[in-house]
Amino acid sequence: MGDMQKINMQLPDDFYERIKSQLYKRIGKELRFAHRVIDLGCGSCGLARFLTETNGQQVTGVDIYDVNFPGEDDHASYAQRDLRCIKADAAHLDFLAHGEVDAVITVWALHEMDQPIAVLREAQRVLRPDGGILIVDYPHDSLAQRLWNENYYGPQEVEQMLKEAGFDEVRSELIEKNQVIWARATRPGHKVESA
Ligand SMILES: C[S@@+](CC[C@H](N)C(=O)[O-])C[C@H]1O[C@@H](n2cnc3c(N)ncnc32)[C@H](O)[C@@H]1O
């Protein structure tokens, strides 16, 4: 058994649940300078709600299924606090104009998306120049692999996809005992013409 597998065997099955609040705080800190944020594959819009409440950000959660969206009452109470949840494929964000958002976040979702490069290109289209994307996902050979056995990317693959989609300043790392991919990149900014 390799070192990585040994570590994974020692982690509790609810490891990801246990790190959720610290991860949300870390995401909130990373995105604190962005005002307009979009969360791709938002699920129940929990992170979108967190960002709206803690950072006062205007957050749009997008998910291909709306079954887990907050109920009508919940929605009404969050509407005035700049939260909206929209049912859409992240590869087609037709309701957003070019350069309309400051930051894109996606958590535990990229590995589920059928067309990851199309999603990342679309993320780039809706980002303002120099806007940032943050991808948080399970890596392969992680505890998630043992728990759910889905197809996960490695950090290098995520970096490669970000580059292929045209992002700049691409960097990734493994955090939280190597159980989480944390990948960041920026949309290329305006070129400064030299004299
Ligand atoms: C594992 S869940 C993560 C949900 C949420 N981000 C969280 O942290 O709890 C992955 C989500 O991605 C969504 N998803 C998968 N493919 C998608 C796509 N092409 N566009 C938008 N959402 C998608 C799924 O419907 C699901 O809600």
The ligand as a Gaussian input file, in Angstrom:
#p B3LYP/6-31G(d) Opt

LIG

0 1
 C      -21.005000      17.209000      -6.052000
 S      -22.138000      18.477000      -6.445000
 C      -21.408000      19.879000      -5.660000
 C      -22.412000      20.925000      -5.304000
 C      -21.895000      22.162000      -4.575000
 N      -20.896000      22.895000      -5.332000
 C      -21.366000      21.828000      -3.207000
 O      -20.256000      22.240000      -2.884000
 O      -22.076000      21.188000      -2.437000
 C      -21.824000      18.787000      -8.179000
 C      -22.894000      19.652000      -8.819000
 O      -22.506000      19.955000     -10.156000
 C      -23.698000      20.040000     -10.930000
 N      -23.370000      19.953000     -12.353000
 C      -22.903000      18.882000     -13.043000
 N      -22.724000      19.205000     -14.339000
 C      -23.084000      20.508000     -14.482000
 C      -23.118000      21.423000     -15.572000
 N      -22.739000      21.052000     -16.792000
 N      -23.527000      22.675000     -15.333000
 C      -23.928000      23.073000     -14.100000
 N      -23.923000      22.263000     -13.024000
 C      -23.497000      20.995000     -13.213000
 C      -24.540000      18.867000     -10.394000
 O      -25.903000      19.007000     -10.715000
 C      -24.254000      18.969000      -8.889000
 O      -25.222000      19.757000      -8.217000

